[in-house]
Amino acid sequence: MNESEAAVLVGMLKNPSLYNPVGRKEQAINRRNTVLRRMVTNGALDAKKPKN
């Protein structure tokens, strides 16, 4: 599992129905990006561009 995939799963915890990548791809991508940005801000992830 790569960083992007992990961020999608973590993002789904907030609201699984809303952030489900199968039915709501755009919302899931936006939430993934939010999770990745927050991980960088908090020092849990380097600022390199994640692989999609």
All heavy atoms as TSV, in Angstrom:
chain	resi	resn	atom	element	x	y	z
A	1	MET	N	N	0.849	-1.161	0.000
A	1	MET	CA	C	0.000	0.000	0.000
A	1	MET	C	C	0.902	1.234	0.000
A	1	MET	O	O	1.832	1.326	0.790
A	1	MET	CB	C	-0.888	-0.017	1.245
A	1	MET	CG	C	-1.794	1.173	1.342
A	1	MET	SD	S	-2.891	1.171	2.777
A	1	MET	CE	C	-3.812	-0.314	2.525
A	2	ASN	N	N	0.590	2.178	-0.873
A	2	ASN	CA	C	1.393	3.400	-0.912
A	2	ASN	C	C	0.737	4.498	-0.063
A	2	ASN	O	O	-0.346	4.305	0.492
A	2	ASN	CB	C	1.632	3.855	-2.352
A	2	ASN	CG	C	0.364	4.231	-3.076
A	2	ASN	OD1	O	-0.560	4.795	-2.511
A	2	ASN	ND2	N	0.308	3.927	-4.362
A	3	GLU	N	N	1.407	5.641	0.015
A	3	GLU	CA	C	0.919	6.741	0.859
A	3	GLU	C	C	-0.454	7.235	0.412
A	3	GLU	O	O	-1.313	7.546	1.243
A	3	GLU	CB	C	1.922	7.887	0.836
A	3	GLU	CG	C	3.249	7.519	1.446
A	3	GLU	CD	C	4.362	8.457	1.028
A	3	GLU	OE1	O	4.188	9.239	0.078
A	3	GLU	OE2	O	5.425	8.395	1.674
A	4	SER	N	N	-0.662	7.318	-0.868
A	4	SER	CA	C	-1.928	7.802	-1.397
A	4	SER	C	C	-3.081	6.865	-1.020
A	4	SER	O	O	-4.147	7.314	-0.599
A	4	SER	CB	C	-1.823	7.935	-2.913
A	4	SER	OG	O	-3.008	8.437	-3.449
A	5	GLU	N	N	-2.868	5.585	-1.172
A	5	GLU	CA	C	-3.899	4.594	-0.823
A	5	GLU	C	C	-4.193	4.621	0.674
A	5	GLU	O	O	-5.355	4.556	1.087
A	5	GLU	CB	C	-3.450	3.199	-1.240
A	5	GLU	CG	C	-3.357	3.021	-2.737
A	5	GLU	CD	C	-2.620	1.768	-3.153
A	5	GLU	OE1	O	-1.785	1.241	-2.384
A	5	GLU	OE2	O	-2.888	1.301	-4.285
A	6	ALA	N	N	-3.152	4.746	1.478
A	6	ALA	CA	C	-3.339	4.807	2.925
A	6	ALA	C	C	-4.126	6.055	3.310
A	6	ALA	O	O	-5.004	6.006	4.183
A	6	ALA	CB	C	-1.990	4.787	3.632
A	7	ALA	N	N	-3.843	7.170	2.646
A	7	ALA	CA	C	-4.557	8.417	2.940
A	7	ALA	C	C	-6.035	8.309	2.579
A	7	ALA	O	O	-6.887	8.881	3.270
A	7	ALA	CB	C	-3.901	9.581	2.208
A	8	VAL	N	N	-6.368	7.585	1.515
A	8	VAL	CA	C	-7.775	7.372	1.163
A	8	VAL	C	C	-8.469	6.602	2.282
A	8	VAL	O	O	-9.568	6.977	2.719
A	8	VAL	CB	C	-7.924	6.619	-0.183
A	8	VAL	CG1	C	-9.374	6.170	-0.399
A	8	VAL	CG2	C	-7.474	7.489	-1.332
A	9	LEU	N	N	-7.845	5.554	2.772
A	9	LEU	CA	C	-8.450	4.762	3.848
A	9	LEU	C	C	-8.617	5.582	5.123
A	9	LEU	O	O	-9.662	5.529	5.771
A	9	LEU	CB	C	-7.608	3.517	4.125
A	9	LEU	CG	C	-7.604	2.471	3.019
A	9	LEU	CD1	C	-6.663	1.327	3.381
A	9	LEU	CD2	C	-9.005	1.945	2.755
A	10	VAL	N	N	-7.600	6.337	5.481
A	10	VAL	CA	C	-7.685	7.183	6.677
A	10	VAL	C	C	-8.780	8.231	6.500
A	10	VAL	O	O	-9.549	8.491	7.425
A	10	VAL	CB	C	-6.325	7.846	6.977
A	10	VAL	CG1	C	-6.452	8.915	8.037
A	10	VAL	CG2	C	-5.309	6.798	7.399
A	11	GLY	N	N	-8.854	8.816	5.316
A	11	GLY	CA	C	-9.870	9.825	5.050
A	11	GLY	C	C	-11.282	9.299	5.154
A	11	GLY	O	O	-12.204	10.022	5.532
A	12	MET	N	N	-11.470	8.043	4.842
A	12	MET	CA	C	-12.801	7.435	4.912
A	12	MET	C	C	-13.310	7.293	6.339
A	12	MET	O	O	-14.520	7.197	6.563
A	12	MET	CB	C	-12.801	6.065	4.234
A	12	MET	CG	C	-12.741	6.143	2.725
A	12	MET	SD	S	-12.711	4.521	1.945
A	12	MET	CE	C	-14.295	3.860	2.454
A	13	LEU	N	N	-12.410	7.309	7.314
A	13	LEU	CA	C	-12.828	7.138	8.707
A	13	LEU	C	C	-13.790	8.227	9.160
A	13	LEU	O	O	-14.682	7.980	9.966
A	13	LEU	CB	C	-11.608	7.106	9.632
A	13	LEU	CG	C	-10.691	5.905	9.464
A	13	LEU	CD1	C	-9.455	6.072	10.331
A	13	LEU	CD2	C	-11.417	4.625	9.788
A	14	LYS	N	N	-13.608	9.427	8.648
A	14	LYS	CA	C	-14.460	10.553	9.051
A	14	LYS	C	C	-15.913	10.347	8.624
A	14	LYS	O	O	-16.838	10.653	9.368
A	14	LYS	CB	C	-13.917	11.853	8.486
A	14	LYS	CG	C	-14.689	13.073	8.932
A	14	LYS	CD	C	-14.029	14.345	8.492
A	14	LYS	CE	C	-14.805	15.540	9.010
A	14	LYS	NZ	N	-14.165	16.787	8.627
A	15	ASN	N	N	-16.119	9.842	7.415
A	15	ASN	CA	C	-17.464	9.623	6.894
A	15	ASN	C	C	-17.372	8.622	5.733
A	15	ASN	O	O	-17.222	9.020	4.584
A	15	ASN	CB	C	-18.075	10.947	6.427
A	15	ASN	CG	C	-19.523	10.822	6.036
A	15	ASN	OD1	O	-19.986	9.753	5.664
A	15	ASN	ND2	N	-20.250	11.926	6.111
A	16	PRO	N	N	-17.456	7.335	6.023
A	16	PRO	CA	C	-17.251	6.308	4.995
A	16	PRO	C	C	-18.163	6.427	3.779
A	16	PRO	O	O	-17.732	6.179	2.659
A	16	PRO	CB	C	-17.504	4.993	5.736
A	16	PRO	CG	C	-17.282	5.312	7.169
A	16	PRO	CD	C	-17.682	6.751	7.339
A	17	SER	N	N	-19.390	6.832	3.963
A	17	SER	CA	C	-20.304	6.951	2.828
A	17	SER	C	C	-19.934	8.119	1.928
A	17	SER	O	O	-19.971	8.008	0.706
A	17	SER	CB	C	-21.744	7.140	3.321
A	17	SER	OG	O	-22.161	6.009	4.030
A	18	LEU	N	N	-19.578	9.243	2.525
A	18	LEU	CA	C	-19.249	10.435	1.755
A	18	LEU	C	C	-17.918	10.309	1.029
A	18	LEU	O	O	-17.772	10.784	-0.090
A	18	LEU	CB	C	-19.208	11.664	2.675
A	18	LEU	CG	C	-18.861	12.994	2.016
A	18	LEU	CD1	C	-19.897	13.359	0.949
A	18	LEU	CD2	C	-18.762	14.080	3.063
A	19	TYR	N	N	-16.935	9.661	1.658
A	19	TYR	CA	C	-15.592	9.594	1.089
A	19	TYR	C	C	-15.263	8.248	0.462
A	19	TYR	O	O	-14.105	7.906	0.268
A	19	TYR	CB	C	-14.565	9.969	2.158
A	19	TYR	CG	C	-14.771	11.358	2.685
A	19	TYR	CD1	C	-15.078	11.586	4.006
A	19	TYR	CD2	C	-14.685	12.456	1.831
A	19	TYR	CE1	C	-15.277	12.874	4.486
A	19	TYR	CE2	C	-14.888	13.740	2.299
A	19	TYR	CZ	C	-15.183	13.943	3.627
A	19	TYR	OH	O	-15.385	15.215	4.086
A	20	ASN	N	N	-16.281	7.478	0.103
A	20	ASN	CA	C	-16.103	6.187	-0.551
A	20	ASN	C	C	-15.621	6.410	-1.989
A	20	ASN	O	O	-16.322	7.014	-2.796
A	20	ASN	CB	C	-17.428	5.422	-0.556
A	20	ASN	CG	C	-17.304	4.046	-1.144
A	20	ASN	OD1	O	-16.355	3.724	-1.849
A	20	ASN	ND2	N	-18.279	3.209	-0.851
A	21	PRO	N	N	-14.418	5.931	-2.327
A	21	PRO	CA	C	-13.887	6.184	-3.664
A	21	PRO	C	C	-14.633	5.466	-4.791
A	21	PRO	O	O	-14.496	5.839	-5.951
A	21	PRO	CB	C	-12.439	5.698	-3.571
A	21	PRO	CG	C	-12.424	4.734	-2.445
A	21	PRO	CD	C	-13.484	5.178	-1.491
A	22	VAL	N	N	-15.419	4.487	-4.470
A	22	VAL	CA	C	-16.167	3.772	-5.510
A	22	VAL	C	C	-17.326	4.635	-6.021
A	22	VAL	O	O	-17.509	4.790	-7.221
A	22	VAL	CB	C	-16.695	2.416	-4.992
A	22	VAL	CG1	C	-17.589	1.749	-6.025
A	22	VAL	CG2	C	-15.535	1.513	-4.627
A	23	GLY	N	N	-18.070	5.230	-5.113
A	23	GLY	CA	C	-19.243	5.997	-5.511
A	23	GLY	C	C	-19.039	7.498	-5.562
A	23	GLY	O	O	-19.801	8.208	-6.204
A	24	ARG	N	N	-18.014	7.976	-4.873
A	24	ARG	CA	C	-17.795	9.422	-4.778
A	24	ARG	C	C	-16.306	9.729	-4.957
A	24	ARG	O	O	-15.624	10.178	-4.042
A	24	ARG	CB	C	-18.291	9.948	-3.443
A	24	ARG	CG	C	-19.778	9.776	-3.261
A	24	ARG	CD	C	-20.203	10.225	-1.883
A	24	ARG	NE	N	-21.614	10.099	-1.710
A	24	ARG	CZ	C	-22.464	11.120	-1.759
A	24	ARG	NH1	N	-22.047	12.324	-1.984
A	24	ARG	NH2	N	-23.747	10.919	-1.577
A	25	LYS	N	N	-15.851	9.479	-6.157
A	25	LYS	CA	C	-14.421	9.581	-6.445
A	25	LYS	C	C	-13.862	10.979	-6.163
A	25	LYS	O	O	-12.804	11.118	-5.554
A	25	LYS	CB	C	-14.148	9.187	-7.897
A	25	LYS	CG	C	-12.685	9.138	-8.227
A	25	LYS	CD	C	-12.459	8.620	-9.634
A	25	LYS	CE	C	-10.971	8.554	-9.924
A	25	LYS	NZ	N	-10.711	7.982	-11.231
A	26	GLU	N	N	-14.559	12.020	-6.596
A	26	GLU	CA	C	-14.051	13.387	-6.408
A	26	GLU	C	C	-13.927	13.741	-4.926
A	26	GLU	O	O	-12.918	14.317	-4.504
A	26	GLU	CB	C	-14.961	14.393	-7.109
A	26	GLU	CG	C	-14.415	15.806	-7.068
A	26	GLU	CD	C	-15.260	16.774	-7.876
A	26	GLU	OE1	O	-15.979	16.336	-8.777
A	26	GLU	OE2	O	-15.163	17.969	-7.588
A	27	GLN	N	N	-14.932	13.394	-4.131
A	27	GLN	CA	C	-14.870	13.663	-2.695
A	27	GLN	C	C	-13.737	12.883	-2.046
A	27	GLN	O	O	-13.047	13.393	-1.158
A	27	GLN	CB	C	-16.206	13.332	-2.008
A	27	GLN	CG	C	-17.308	14.304	-2.313
A	27	GLN	CD	C	-18.114	13.889	-3.540
A	27	GLN	OE1	O	-17.673	13.102	-4.382
A	27	GLN	NE2	N	-19.311	14.435	-3.666
A	28	ALA	N	N	-13.545	11.634	-2.463
A	28	ALA	CA	C	-12.481	10.802	-1.901
A	28	ALA	C	C	-11.103	11.381	-2.230
A	28	ALA	O	O	-10.209	11.398	-1.375
A	28	ALA	CB	C	-12.593	9.371	-2.413
A	29	ILE	N	N	-10.927	11.874	-3.444
A	29	ILE	CA	C	-9.650	12.465	-3.840
A	29	ILE	C	C	-9.391	13.744	-3.046
A	29	ILE	O	O	-8.279	13.965	-2.550
A	29	ILE	CB	C	-9.611	12.730	-5.354
A	29	ILE	CG1	C	-9.549	11.403	-6.103
A	29	ILE	CG2	C	-8.433	13.624	-5.731
A	29	ILE	CD1	C	-9.740	11.521	-7.600
A	30	ASN	N	N	-10.420	14.580	-2.906
A	30	ASN	CA	C	-10.260	15.809	-2.126
A	30	ASN	C	C	-9.905	15.508	-0.677
A	30	ASN	O	O	-9.035	16.156	-0.089
A	30	ASN	CB	C	-11.528	16.664	-2.192
A	30	ASN	CG	C	-11.744	17.272	-3.551
A	30	ASN	OD1	O	-10.808	17.442	-4.329
A	30	ASN	ND2	N	-12.983	17.602	-3.861
A	31	ARG	N	N	-10.561	14.518	-0.102
A	31	ARG	CA	C	-10.277	14.144	1.289
A	31	ARG	C	C	-8.872	13.551	1.406
A	31	ARG	O	O	-8.142	13.845	2.357
A	31	ARG	CB	C	-11.326	13.147	1.784
A	31	ARG	CG	C	-11.131	12.707	3.203
A	31	ARG	CD	C	-11.346	13.829	4.171
A	31	ARG	NE	N	-11.100	13.353	5.529
A	31	ARG	CZ	C	-10.776	14.120	6.534
A	31	ARG	NH1	N	-10.689	15.415	6.388
A	31	ARG	NH2	N	-10.558	13.606	7.717
A	32	ARG	N	N	-8.483	12.716	0.445
A	32	ARG	CA	C	-7.121	12.153	0.430
A	32	ARG	C	C	-6.091	13.270	0.438
A	32	ARG	O	O	-5.127	13.230	1.210
A	32	ARG	CB	C	-6.924	11.285	-0.805
A	32	ARG	CG	C	-5.505	10.737	-0.923
A	32	ARG	CD	C	-5.124	10.378	-2.338
A	32	ARG	NE	N	-5.087	11.563	-3.169
A	32	ARG	CZ	C	-5.052	11.531	-4.489
A	32	ARG	NH1	N	-5.066	10.380	-5.134
A	32	ARG	NH2	N	-5.019	12.644	-5.191
A	33	ASN	N	N	-6.304	14.267	-0.407
A	33	ASN	CA	C	-5.365	15.382	-0.477
A	33	ASN	C	C	-5.306	16.149	0.831
A	33	ASN	O	O	-4.230	16.579	1.261
A	33	ASN	CB	C	-5.728	16.304	-1.642
A	33	ASN	CG	C	-5.537	15.625	-2.976
A	33	ASN	OD1	O	-4.840	14.618	-3.089
A	33	ASN	ND2	N	-6.165	16.160	-3.998
A	34	THR	N	N	-6.444	16.304	1.488
A	34	THR	CA	C	-6.476	16.967	2.791
A	34	THR	C	C	-5.670	16.174	3.810
A	34	THR	O	O	-4.879	16.743	4.570
A	34	THR	CB	C	-7.930	17.129	3.277
A	34	THR	OG1	O	-8.625	17.956	2.350
A	34	THR	CG2	C	-8.000	17.734	4.660
A	35	VAL	N	N	-5.859	14.871	3.831
A	35	VAL	CA	C	-5.131	14.009	4.765
A	35	VAL	C	C	-3.624	14.107	4.502
A	35	VAL	O	O	-2.833	14.271	5.445
A	35	VAL	CB	C	-5.612	12.543	4.670
A	35	VAL	CG1	C	-4.693	11.598	5.431
A	35	VAL	CG2	C	-7.035	12.419	5.184
A	36	LEU	N	N	-3.220	14.042	3.247
A	36	LEU	CA	C	-1.793	14.123	2.918
A	36	LEU	C	C	-1.203	15.475	3.317
A	36	LEU	O	O	-0.099	15.536	3.868
A	36	LEU	CB	C	-1.578	13.858	1.427
A	36	LEU	CG	C	-1.815	12.419	0.976
A	36	LEU	CD1	C	-1.789	12.338	-0.543
A	36	LEU	CD2	C	-0.808	11.471	1.593
A	37	ARG	N	N	-1.940	16.563	3.064
A	37	ARG	CA	C	-1.454	17.895	3.462
A	37	ARG	C	C	-1.274	17.993	4.972
A	37	ARG	O	O	-0.284	18.537	5.464
A	37	ARG	CB	C	-2.424	18.985	3.001
A	37	ARG	CG	C	-2.205	19.453	1.593
A	37	ARG	CD	C	-2.968	20.741	1.290
A	37	ARG	NE	N	-4.391	20.657	1.563
A	37	ARG	CZ	C	-5.294	20.174	0.716
A	37	ARG	NH1	N	-4.925	19.728	-0.473
A	37	ARG	NH2	N	-6.567	20.132	1.040
A	38	ARG	N	N	-2.224	17.461	5.711
A	38	ARG	CA	C	-2.132	17.513	7.174
A	38	ARG	C	C	-0.991	16.650	7.697
A	38	ARG	O	O	-0.343	16.995	8.680
A	38	ARG	CB	C	-3.463	17.118	7.796
A	38	ARG	CG	C	-4.539	18.163	7.473
A	38	ARG	CD	C	-5.809	17.909	8.169
A	38	ARG	NE	N	-5.683	18.451	9.519
A	38	ARG	CZ	C	-6.648	18.408	10.411
A	38	ARG	NH1	N	-7.799	17.853	10.112
A	38	ARG	NH2	N	-6.474	18.913	11.609
A	39	MET	N	N	-0.740	15.533	7.035
A	39	MET	CA	C	0.388	14.687	7.433
A	39	MET	C	C	1.712	15.418	7.220
A	39	MET	O	O	2.612	15.328	8.055
A	39	MET	CB	C	0.360	13.365	6.668
A	39	MET	CG	C	-0.759	12.449	7.081
A	39	MET	SD	S	-0.825	10.941	6.097
A	39	MET	CE	C	0.603	10.078	6.728
A	40	VAL	N	N	1.824	16.157	6.120
A	40	VAL	CA	C	3.031	16.944	5.858
A	40	VAL	C	C	3.156	18.053	6.902
A	40	VAL	O	O	4.226	18.256	7.489
A	40	VAL	CB	C	3.011	17.531	4.431
A	40	VAL	CG1	C	4.115	18.560	4.244
A	40	VAL	CG2	C	3.145	16.414	3.407
A	41	THR	N	N	2.063	18.749	7.167
A	41	THR	CA	C	2.065	19.834	8.152
A	41	THR	C	C	2.493	19.339	9.531
A	41	THR	O	O	3.224	20.021	10.244
A	41	THR	CB	C	0.665	20.478	8.244
A	41	THR	OG1	O	0.331	21.006	6.969
A	41	THR	CG2	C	0.615	21.582	9.273
A	42	ASN	N	N	2.045	18.150	9.895
A	42	ASN	CA	C	2.343	17.588	11.214
A	42	ASN	C	C	3.669	16.838	11.264
A	42	ASN	O	O	4.027	16.281	12.297
A	42	ASN	CB	C	1.204	16.679	11.681
A	42	ASN	CG	C	-0.051	17.461	11.984
A	42	ASN	OD1	O	0.006	18.569	12.498
A	42	ASN	ND2	N	-1.196	16.892	11.653
A	43	GLY	N	N	4.382	16.798	10.149
A	43	GLY	CA	C	5.693	16.159	10.120
A	43	GLY	C	C	5.671	14.645	10.013
A	43	GLY	O	O	6.696	13.996	10.170
A	44	ALA	N	N	4.519	14.071	9.729
A	44	ALA	CA	C	4.411	12.621	9.608
A	44	ALA	C	C	4.792	12.128	8.212
A	44	ALA	O	O	4.943	10.926	7.990
A	44	ALA	CB	C	2.996	12.167	9.936
A	45	LEU	N	N	4.958	13.070	7.275
A	45	LEU	CA	C	5.232	12.723	5.890
A	45	LEU	C	C	6.103	13.814	5.288
A	45	LEU	O	O	5.920	14.995	5.594
A	45	LEU	CB	C	3.902	12.630	5.135
A	45	LEU	CG	C	3.877	12.092	3.722
A	45	LEU	CD1	C	4.344	10.643	3.688
A	45	LEU	CD2	C	2.473	12.176	3.155
A	46	ASP	N	N	7.052	13.419	4.447
A	46	ASP	CA	C	7.873	14.403	3.754
A	46	ASP	C	C	7.030	15.143	2.723
A	46	ASP	O	O	6.035	14.626	2.226
A	46	ASP	CB	C	9.060	13.728	3.040
A	46	ASP	CG	C	10.083	13.200	4.019
A	46	ASP	OD1	O	10.200	13.752	5.119
A	46	ASP	OD2	O	10.764	12.225	3.667
A	47	ALA	N	N	7.470	16.326	2.361
A	47	ALA	CA	C	6.698	17.175	1.449
A	47	ALA	C	C	6.818	16.765	-0.018
A	47	ALA	O	O	6.318	17.460	-0.879
A	47	ALA	CB	C	7.127	18.615	1.615
A	48	LYS	N	N	7.427	15.636	-0.306
A	48	LYS	CA	C	7.504	15.183	-1.701
A	48	LYS	C	C	6.112	14.886	-2.225
A	48	LYS	O	O	5.185	14.610	-1.461
A	48	LYS	CB	C	8.375	13.939	-1.822
A	48	LYS	CG	C	7.779	12.716	-1.164
A	48	LYS	CD	C	8.624	11.496	-1.345
A	48	LYS	CE	C	7.928	10.327	-0.665
A	48	LYS	NZ	N	8.523	9.072	-0.960
A	49	LYS	N	N	5.948	14.953	-3.532
A	49	LYS	CA	C	4.654	14.670	-4.135
A	49	LYS	C	C	4.343	13.168	-4.013
A	49	LYS	O	O	5.132	12.347	-4.455
A	49	LYS	CB	C	4.633	15.094	-5.589
A	49	LYS	CG	C	3.296	14.918	-6.230
A	49	LYS	CD	C	3.233	15.488	-7.610
A	49	LYS	CE	C	1.858	15.212	-8.164
A	49	LYS	NZ	N	1.413	16.192	-9.081
A	50	PRO	N	N	3.188	12.812	-3.413
A	50	PRO	CA	C	2.857	11.388	-3.275
A	50	PRO	C	C	2.536	10.749	-4.620
A	50	PRO	O	O	2.068	11.409	-5.537
A	50	PRO	CB	C	1.612	11.399	-2.382
A	50	PRO	CG	C	1.058	12.761	-2.475
A	50	PRO	CD	C	2.197	13.680	-2.849
A	51	LYS	N	N	2.781	9.455	-4.722
A	51	LYS	CA	C	2.436	8.703	-5.916
A	51	LYS	C	C	0.950	8.403	-5.896
A	51	LYS	O	O	0.399	8.026	-4.881
A	51	LYS	CB	C	3.213	7.387	-5.952
A	51	LYS	CG	C	4.705	7.587	-6.029
A	51	LYS	CD	C	5.422	6.263	-5.932
A	51	LYS	CE	C	6.911	6.461	-5.861
A	51	LYS	NZ	N	7.621	5.223	-5.619
A	52	ASN	N	N	0.276	8.558	-7.019
A	52	ASN	CA	C	-1.164	8.281	-7.100
A	52	ASN	C	C	-1.425	6.918	-7.632
A	52	ASN	O	O	-0.819	6.342	-8.384
A	52	ASN	CB	C	-1.868	9.322	-7.970
A	52	ASN	CG	C	-1.881	10.674	-7.288
A	52	ASN	OD1	O	-1.883	10.750	-6.066
A	52	ASN	ND2	N	-1.892	11.720	-8.079
